[in-house]
Amino acid sequence: MSYLVLARKWRPKFFSEVSGQDHVVKALQNSLKQNKVHHAFLFAGTRGVGRTTIARLLAKALNCEQGIAKEPCGTCGSCQSIDAGTFMDLIEVDAASQTGIDNIRELLENSQYTPTSGNYKVYLIDEVHQLSKSAFNALLKTLEEPPPHMKFLLATTESEKIPITVLSRCLKFNLKKISEENITARMKNICDQESIKYEERAIELISTMADGSMRDGLSLLDQALAYEDYNLTTEQVSSMLGTIDNKYPLNILQAILSQDKQILIETLEAVDELYPDYNGLLDTMASLTQSVAFLQIIGSDQVVDNKGENQLLTTIADRYSPELIQLIYQIYV
């Protein structure tokens, strides 16, 4: 049996499993509960935040054999077919490869036929912004007055490229980047379910590198598991990602502030041996400098945890002027 990547294996099968998009899920569930579901939706957001996942969940809820409800049952034939990608009445179109008017015309000609087995015929058009101008024009009339058995679910990473005439016919939901805390919690849950041993700091490093994308995070988790023989340690994950311990950027920051040439050279040589991501190093230093500026504003006496890194940042905040910290921050960014 072929290996199924974590991003696919652990794709949410219920609205309750969707992370970080509560504002979208709540609105959709309220519409389903009242059985007042709009005929066209547009899900906009960056990669890996759940655009097509939420669209498929909406298609499941609309076609569940137990009836339209705020949560699909997940066990009926329709729900399982949608999960498997074999449901006849869910037609997924990749607009990136089917941009022309002929593709859309064929789709619209088939839309007049009633669903084969479900309640609704659902068209999920991904990366819809890549459709040609003529294809959008062909889509407009059907979007405005579709057959009662039809729903349009559009997804895009660049909603500003979609004609306003199309936007005005859709309910638009802007999906947010997923927080590091949500990505971390999801990955910990997956590791527990998969019986994978991990260090919490290793998971946090992957969550940070995911940059708000759950799919990117799970792809990095897959890579880290292969890299470490399915045992996540902070050292190995840091090596894989090209990140380094915060002690190095902290030492560089202190050396610059104290004008200690020797410590600066020694730290830079140690960093160079680790083959780091230097852009990431600069981002970390900018973040640390920002933390120092924040401490100078709120006062170091407000810091609850005064150990380790926080103690060093507090010392820097007390010792150096806000003007100097701001200057260094501007150099880093």
Residue, then its C-alpha position, 0 to 999 in steps of 0.5 A: m500500500s502506498y504511503l499517504v502524506l500527512a497533509r492528505k491523511w489528516r485533512p479535516k473531515f468535519f468542520s470541527e476539525v478545521s483550524g484557525q478559520d472559525h469566522v468562516v466555519k461559523a457562518l457556513q454552519n449557521s447557513l446550513k442549520q437554517n437551510k439558507v445556503h447561497h448559490a455561490f461562494l468564494f474562498a480567498g486566502t494564501r496557500g494551505v489555509g483550508r480553502t478547498t478543504i472547507a469547500r469540500l466540507l460544504a459539499k459534504a454537508l449539502n449532499c449528506e444522506q442524513g440531510i442538510a445539517k451543520e456537520p456532515c455525518g461522515t459515514c453515509g455513501s455520499c460523505q465517504s465518496i466525497d472524501a475518496g474523491t469519487f462523488m459524481d455530483l462534486i465536479e472539481v475544476d483546476a482553473a490553472s490548467q483549464t482557463g479557456i472558454d471551451n472548458i467553462r462552456e462544457l461545464l455550464e452545458n452539463s450544469q442543466y442536468t440534475p444531480t446523479s445521487g446527491n441533493y446538489k450538483v457542486y462545482l468547485i473551481d480552484e484558482v478561479h482567478q486564472l480563468s480567461k476574460s471570455a471564460f469569466n464572461a461565460l460564467l457570469k449569467t449562470l453565477e447570477e441565476p443558477p439552476p436550483h440544484m446547483k452550487f458554485l464554490l470558487a477558491t483563489t489565492e489572488s482575489e484581486k484578479i477576479p472581475i468585480t462582476v463575478l465578486s458581486r455574485c458570490l459570498k466572499f470569505n477571506l481565510k486567515k493565515i493559521s497561527e503558530e499555536n494552532i499549527t503546533a496543536r494540530m501537529k502534536n495531535i497528529c504525532d500523538q495519533e501516529s505514536i511519534k515521539y517528539e520534542e515540543r521545541a521541534i514542533e514549534l520550529i516547524s510551526t514557525m517555518a510553516d508561515g501560517s500554512m497548515r499544509d506547509g507545516l504538515s509537509l515539513l513534518d513529513q520531511a522531518l520524520a523522514y530526516e530523523d527516522y520518525n523521531l523528532t528532536t530539536e537539534q535535527v529539525s533545526s539542522m534540516l530547516g537551517t535554523i539556529d538556536n536563539k543564543y547565536p543571534l542574541n550573542i551577535l546582538q550583545a556583541i554589536l551593542s557592546q562593540d565587542k569585536q572578538i565575541l562578534i567574530e567568534t559567534l559569526e564563525a560558529v554560526d557559519e559552521l552551521y550553514p544556516d538560513y541567513n535570511g532567517l537569522l536576520d529575521t530572528m535578530a529583528s524579532l529579538t530587537q523588537s522584543v527589546a523595544f517592547l520591553q522598554i515600553i512596558g517596563s522590564d518589571q512587567v516580565v513574568d518569566n525572568k529567566g534565560e532569553n527573557q533575562l538577557l532581553t531585559t538586561i539589554a532593554d535596561r542598558y541601552s537607549p530606545e533610539l539605539i535599539q530602533l536604529i539596529y532594528q531598522i538596519y535588520v529589516 
